[in-house]
Amino acid sequence: DAQAMEIWLRCDDTHKTVCRLDFAKAEMTVDRSHADDWSRGKTRSVLFLRDNKTLDVHIFLDQSSVEIFTMNYRNNHSLNVFSDNKQNGIFFHACGGSVAISGLETYGLERTIR
């Protein structure tokens, strides 16, 4: 029943990229103003909800890029941030109500030195 949900990506004590899924406005925004010491700005796109009670979100991150897909890849945000290795936190925050997360999968990349 939340009005929105925020997902903070590539976080540490001072940096974060904020993805806001605004259910009331049917809008997704990504704010990278505090992502690193270089990036600025907020992007917006329509969040295709169509009266659904569930929303699938797929997020792909690496040290220099963020890609966010929703509603079976109908909505896409792709942008650059230049994160430090220590920026590896992810936080979820419901705004104006509650959100239930029914499943969460994470994968890491193994670092190989040759």
NUKOL-744976 format. One record per residue (C-alpha): residue number from 1; residue in three letters; x, y, z. Coordinates in Angstrom, 1 decimal. Each point is the difference from the previous one (the first is absolute). Example, Ala and Ser with C-alpha at 12.3 -4.5 7.8 and 13.67 -1.06 7.14 Angstrom:
<r seq="1" type="ALA" u="12.3" v="-4.5" w="7.8"/>
<r seq="2" type="SER" u="1.4" v="3.4" w="-0.7"/>
//
This chain:
<r seq="1" type="ASP" u="0.0" v="0.0" w="0.0"/>
<r seq="2" type="ALA" u="3.0" v="2.3" w="-0.2"/>
<r seq="3" type="GLN" u="-0.1" v="3.1" w="-2.2"/>
<r seq="4" type="ALA" u="3.6" v="-0.6" w="-1.1"/>
<r seq="5" type="MET" u="3.1" v="-2.1" w="0.7"/>
<r seq="6" type="GLU" u="3.6" v="1.1" w="-0.2"/>
<r seq="7" type="ILE" u="2.9" v="-2.3" w="-0.7"/>
<r seq="8" type="TRP" u="3.3" v="1.4" w="0.9"/>
<r seq="9" type="LEU" u="2.8" v="-1.4" w="-2.2"/>
<r seq="10" type="ARG" u="3.8" v="0.0" w="0.3"/>
<r seq="11" type="CYS" u="-0.2" v="1.4" w="3.5"/>
<r seq="12" type="ASP" u="2.6" v="0.8" w="2.6"/>
<r seq="13" type="ASP" u="0.0" v="2.6" w="2.8"/>
<r seq="14" type="THR" u="-0.1" v="3.0" w="-2.3"/>
<r seq="15" type="HIS" u="-1.0" v="-1.3" w="-3.5"/>
<r seq="16" type="LYS" u="-3.2" v="-1.5" w="-1.5"/>
<r seq="17" type="THR" u="-1.9" v="-0.2" w="-3.3"/>
<r seq="18" type="VAL" u="-3.7" v="0.2" w="0.8"/>
<r seq="19" type="CYS" u="-2.6" v="-1.8" w="-2.1"/>
<r seq="20" type="ARG" u="-3.5" v="1.1" w="0.9"/>
<r seq="21" type="LEU" u="-3.0" v="-2.0" w="-1.1"/>
<r seq="22" type="ASP" u="-2.9" v="2.4" w="0.4"/>
<r seq="23" type="PHE" u="-3.2" v="-2.1" w="-0.1"/>
<r seq="24" type="ALA" u="-2.3" v="3.0" w="0.5"/>
<r seq="25" type="LYS" u="1.5" v="1.9" w="-3.0"/>
<r seq="26" type="ALA" u="0.8" v="-3.2" w="-2.0"/>
<r seq="27" type="GLU" u="3.6" v="1.4" w="-0.4"/>
<r seq="28" type="MET" u="3.5" v="-1.3" w="0.5"/>
<r seq="29" type="THR" u="2.8" v="2.4" w="0.7"/>
<r seq="30" type="VAL" u="3.7" v="-0.6" w="0.5"/>
<r seq="31" type="ASP" u="2.0" v="2.7" w="1.8"/>
<r seq="32" type="ARG" u="3.7" v="-0.3" w="-0.2"/>
<r seq="33" type="SER" u="0.8" v="3.4" w="1.6"/>
<r seq="34" type="HIS" u="1.6" v="-1.8" w="3.0"/>
<r seq="35" type="ALA" u="1.3" v="-3.0" w="-1.9"/>
<r seq="36" type="ASP" u="3.7" v="1.0" w="-0.3"/>
<r seq="37" type="ASP" u="2.0" v="3.2" w="-0.2"/>
<r seq="38" type="TRP" u="-0.7" v="0.5" w="-3.7"/>
<r seq="39" type="SER" u="-3.6" v="-0.9" w="-1.0"/>
<r seq="40" type="ARG" u="-3.0" v="2.3" w="0.3"/>
<r seq="41" type="GLY" u="-3.6" v="0.0" w="-1.0"/>
<r seq="42" type="LYS" u="-3.3" v="-1.9" w="0.2"/>
<r seq="43" type="THR" u="-1.6" v="-2.0" w="-2.8"/>
<r seq="44" type="ARG" u="-3.7" v="-0.8" w="-0.2"/>
<r seq="45" type="SER" u="-2.2" v="-2.5" w="-1.9"/>
<r seq="46" type="VAL" u="-3.5" v="-1.4" w="0.0"/>
<r seq="47" type="LEU" u="-0.5" v="-3.0" w="2.3"/>
<r seq="48" type="PHE" u="-2.3" v="-2.4" w="-1.8"/>
<r seq="49" type="LEU" u="-2.2" v="-1.3" w="2.9"/>
<r seq="50" type="ARG" u="-3.3" v="-0.7" w="-1.7"/>
<r seq="51" type="ASP" u="-1.8" v="-0.6" w="3.4"/>
<r seq="52" type="ASN" u="2.4" v="-2.8" w="0.9"/>
<r seq="53" type="LYS" u="0.6" v="-0.7" w="3.7"/>
<r seq="54" type="THR" u="3.4" v="-1.4" w="-0.7"/>
<r seq="55" type="LEU" u="3.0" v="1.6" w="-1.8"/>
<r seq="56" type="ASP" u="3.0" v="-1.9" w="-1.3"/>
<r seq="57" type="VAL" u="3.3" v="1.9" w="0.2"/>
<r seq="58" type="HIS" u="3.3" v="-1.2" w="-1.5"/>
<r seq="59" type="ILE" u="3.1" v="2.0" w="0.9"/>
<r seq="60" type="PHE" u="3.5" v="-0.5" w="-1.4"/>
<r seq="61" type="LEU" u="2.9" v="1.9" w="1.5"/>
<r seq="62" type="ASP" u="3.7" v="0.1" w="-0.4"/>
<r seq="63" type="GLN" u="2.6" v="2.6" w="0.9"/>
<r seq="64" type="SER" u="-1.0" v="2.5" w="-2.7"/>
<r seq="65" type="SER" u="-3.5" v="-0.8" w="-1.1"/>
<r seq="66" type="VAL" u="-3.5" v="-0.5" w="1.3"/>
<r seq="67" type="GLU" u="-2.8" v="-1.6" w="-2.0"/>
<r seq="68" type="ILE" u="-3.5" v="-0.3" w="1.4"/>
<r seq="69" type="PHE" u="-2.8" v="-1.8" w="-1.7"/>
<r seq="70" type="THR" u="-3.7" v="-0.4" w="1.1"/>
<r seq="71" type="MET" u="-3.2" v="-1.6" w="-1.2"/>
<r seq="72" type="ASN" u="1.6" v="-2.8" w="-2.0"/>
<r seq="73" type="TYR" u="2.6" v="2.4" w="-1.5"/>
<r seq="74" type="ARG" u="-2.6" v="2.5" w="-1.3"/>
<r seq="75" type="ASN" u="1.7" v="2.8" w="2.0"/>
<r seq="76" type="ASN" u="3.7" v="0.6" w="-0.1"/>
<r seq="77" type="HIS" u="2.4" v="2.4" w="1.6"/>
<r seq="78" type="SER" u="3.7" v="-0.2" w="-0.9"/>
<r seq="79" type="LEU" u="2.6" v="2.4" w="1.3"/>
<r seq="80" type="ASN" u="3.5" v="0.3" w="1.2"/>
<r seq="81" type="VAL" u="1.3" v="0.6" w="3.5"/>
<r seq="82" type="PHE" u="3.6" v="-0.4" w="1.0"/>
<r seq="83" type="SER" u="-0.1" v="-1.9" w="3.3"/>
<r seq="84" type="ASP" u="2.8" v="-0.9" w="2.3"/>
<r seq="85" type="ASN" u="0.5" v="-3.6" w="1.0"/>
<r seq="86" type="LYS" u="-1.3" v="0.8" w="3.5"/>
<r seq="87" type="GLN" u="-3.3" v="1.1" w="-1.4"/>
<r seq="88" type="ASN" u="-1.7" v="-3.4" w="0.1"/>
<r seq="89" type="GLY" u="-3.1" v="0.6" w="2.2"/>
<r seq="90" type="ILE" u="-3.6" v="-0.4" w="-1.2"/>
<r seq="91" type="PHE" u="-2.9" v="1.3" w="2.1"/>
<r seq="92" type="PHE" u="-3.8" v="-0.2" w="-0.5"/>
<r seq="93" type="HIS" u="-2.3" v="2.7" w="1.4"/>
<r seq="94" type="ALA" u="-3.9" v="0.1" w="-0.2"/>
<r seq="95" type="CYS" u="-1.4" v="3.5" w="-0.1"/>
<r seq="96" type="GLY" u="-3.5" v="0.7" w="1.4"/>
<r seq="97" type="GLY" u="-1.0" v="-3.6" w="0.8"/>
<r seq="98" type="SER" u="1.5" v="-3.4" w="-0.3"/>
<r seq="99" type="VAL" u="1.5" v="-2.2" w="-2.8"/>
<r seq="100" type="ALA" u="0.4" v="-3.8" w="0.1"/>
<r seq="101" type="ILE" u="3.0" v="-1.4" w="-1.9"/>
<r seq="102" type="SER" u="-1.0" v="-3.5" w="-1.2"/>
<r seq="103" type="GLY" u="3.4" v="-1.0" w="-1.3"/>
<r seq="104" type="LEU" u="3.5" v="1.4" w="-0.2"/>
<r seq="105" type="GLU" u="3.0" v="-1.5" w="-1.9"/>
<r seq="106" type="THR" u="3.5" v="1.4" w="0.0"/>
<r seq="107" type="TYR" u="3.1" v="-1.1" w="-1.9"/>
<r seq="108" type="GLY" u="3.6" v="1.1" w="0.3"/>
<r seq="109" type="LEU" u="2.9" v="-0.1" w="-2.4"/>
<r seq="110" type="GLU" u="3.1" v="-1.9" w="1.0"/>
<r seq="111" type="ARG" u="3.1" v="2.1" w="-0.4"/>
<r seq="112" type="THR" u="2.8" v="-1.9" w="-1.8"/>
<r seq="113" type="ILE" u="3.6" v="1.2" w="0.0"/>
<r seq="114" type="ARG" u="2.3" v="-1.4" w="-2.6"/>
//
